[in-house]
Amino acid sequence: MIKPPKWLVYVCLTYLLGSVVVMTTSLFNSSQRVAESIPDYTWLFWKSYIVYLALISGGQVFTNYISDRVCAEKSSTKEWVSIIYGITVLYLVTVSVTLIMYFSIHCLIYYGLSKLRTRTNIPHFLLGLLLLLTIVFRQYFPKWVVPISDDYGSTSSYLEMIIFVLLYTRGISYCLDCVQTDYLYCNTDMFTFTKFIYYAFYAPYLYSGPIVTYKHFVKKVKINVNIYDYVLKILKILLVYFLVELCHKFLYVQSLAKRSQLLQVLPLSTVSALAFYSLQLFNSQYYIIYSITPLFTEFQGIEIVPTTFCIWRSVSFAEPWRYFDTGLYIWLKLYTSKPFDNILLKFIFPFAFVYIWHGGTWDIFIWTLGNFFILSIERFIFSRCSGWNSFHTRSIMLIFLGFIGYDTSLVFLLGWNTTLGINYTLFFTGFPHFPILVLLFCYSRAVVALWFFNFSKKKKHVK
């Protein structure tokens, strides 16, 4: 039984709220003193990114509506209208005919791989992985081979890489779905060149998630939009947007976190607030971006992928991997784990792919390796230890595994040097009282998350 006592939940919840208030106040006071010297350009990019995403997705709905009215009985014509719209959007984003041609060549390669017949689909995946490697490690290839900007700090380079990395997920999804399906069935209307190009150039998914597999994309569901739920989703997005705006405009989280030299002069409560809000900021921005597109694609009968999961309510380390980005988890499970029979390869290969897919840097390597070991330890404990499901065992395990997990996430977000500076400041400069406060914070979070887990479970059971 993992149900915590009520009095402990109230105490932990009070401690959490008090800690957040203290951290927020300290971060606000510290950031205001140096606000003039830390202009925040990151949020300007994210705001424009969200606006463009909404406009592109809205334009896709309008284009589909017009094509439905004009050519209602010609599905291929409607698909080609959508493809032309996708090409137009791709040109407006990249302003490069060369990149559109390069994008089209990649599409042809993926379509050609889908026609390759082997005993397993591993060769298809590995050949597709070679294309991804040329994108990720493009600085080692001539410009005529990979015509993507290798200026890693620029917005254009980021968008171009995102476009091709997401194309890889769609290309491999189509290829392996086709190969895993019976050959005779593959020659039916479900797996045609037009449908694949429609899937590859679908504008709302060109440079943003959520990741949708090919079978989910072509499998049209009945459009049944509940107005109450729809308005509730919009209000949630606006609430999270307000939180992100608060972090950027008043707390300067992103700008302060990028200046590791300030960690030595900032108060300990401010440094801990930077770590807390950096994770919260990433989770919130991800939620907004991955919730915008489904608001529009829902009107087109595309099966909706569940929105981003809040990392603070997880009761196991595996939960953020499963529910934080559900589309990526489904993709990894179907195409990087399922093809292998060996249990070790089923576990190792998805992490190797995630390392390459996220950029292949040393910071990403530390994050991937840390997550691999934490999930391995958790899986071992869950499978071998009979008492893991008790409240005390689970809460203690969540303290240490959760703390290491958050630490590796900071390496992913802020880099190794900044994370090392935060840990040194909190656990050595603030020794002995501050490490105890951090561990109490992690324990309180674990207790409240376990209570919320039981409450949600009980609510579902009543329904």
Steps between C-alpha positions, in 0.01 A plus 500: 500500500656832395241730656666762726331616824296818468686697767829434321350616168389830659841558661685421175264713291550795738877456483492486119286813467714685753819398320363613163396838647845551658684395182281716276543808723876451518529447123287807430707723730831373358392525136373857537844615620665381178201522264651767277807289422311180409277563196290193421486421129404134545137567589459728198591203281261266684212748476547542127535121471161450672330769285639352175394153609144618568484684166636202305261255672206735450595542134504121462146475639382778266673337199341163578160664543522671159627185326216299660246741362653526152600138437299297749523166318865517384714403797828503302433857386441610860826333603694682227346832606628432852843402360524830309407685819773308688761587235398866522537497880835324472625771264371782726678345800832419331495749207705248304414304186812287561367380834163412347679292236713336772182431701339342190807279439476371858131421442586301187769306691257408778238396245761287322597335830135402554522289181807312624403146613713326766437245774508771768444875493828579681687578171232756411541671835881504484505634143261774606721566802787581264292788362437625854872482581580726203257758644618483862873497415468729197816695588707201383336486156545728198237768444384338176424176690308664788386854405392585858656786694756379754473817710363321806405817683280648227123471474509396133740213573279379785183504288669330205632221721160455668331470159732219385509320836119487508497391134718206608232387751229521234712331230596208725141472626365463146784270394473259796119506507507399135765228555330360811171475310428215264647567153168458319332734747780754441394537140156622598390864531641529853866502387522718192760755395244784515398414856863484610582840347181636660624362835856630450395853394212535747556860610406490874756222562780645285694660783310411814350202680331301624644209303223306327565160341386435142223257596361750752519773237311316223254340740235770504289508814151641532509875559322551831624825657357569846477879536538487880817288480633713215459824697657332804806407291537860383473630857769252613731617222442865598569422867827324416587785262456745789742291710759502219455876454556543875822296487639703209375852565529526880736221612744494204547125547643423157738797497630446855550125444722570197738709712677243716737766642206653692451178700786594732342831607129409504329388825453127551121531482536673160726224366251232609220706341695508173520119499130464586370754250730382220333158514154654535565740212606220265197290595265797450642605161480142381137480614403816309673402174370142505146614582463764226504264200241247638256789550485529120565142384211386719265655241659288225433159652864425590533288811610722788814413695463573877653831608819540700519346847604718798831363631429607859212254544691190388512208746769310310787609282354312202186717499659816351644286220161348426275803539710817467521454123252223426550520124875445530447214747260322263744555213795362699301200616381409149813568296808478727396237756249268333726387207754342740454160664786544748376660824826692548484652151134588557614713794832640373415588139222754577742694721773487235249639251384773743864606545548540124155653444558777757828615351777260605682746732681419827223660706243282322723195559509566877123552505431183298744286701359629829144421396602155377656407835215648707235312302709179520527532880129578535404207280726268701347619829144464373558149362716352778398672824163390636455799732549770238129582496485614861472873563831541687703300246351683204541847656865440599576360155337805337724734702827365365394387154299816453785724612746332261239519224445874551876551509549325165210703358681818605805376307272462195352850542784712637815304419753314712689807629192686625356186663832434671503860625145468639585175682824639642324814625212310663681199646844639590455873554165439671617201706356365731156660523420555130547137384253398771248757373540372142448138609192605701367675188551181295333290772202738524457490123504118511235489774265746323548319168413164662190653657395649165560162333268327749241777472494474118480122519209516744321759284529277192373202699192697613426601140 
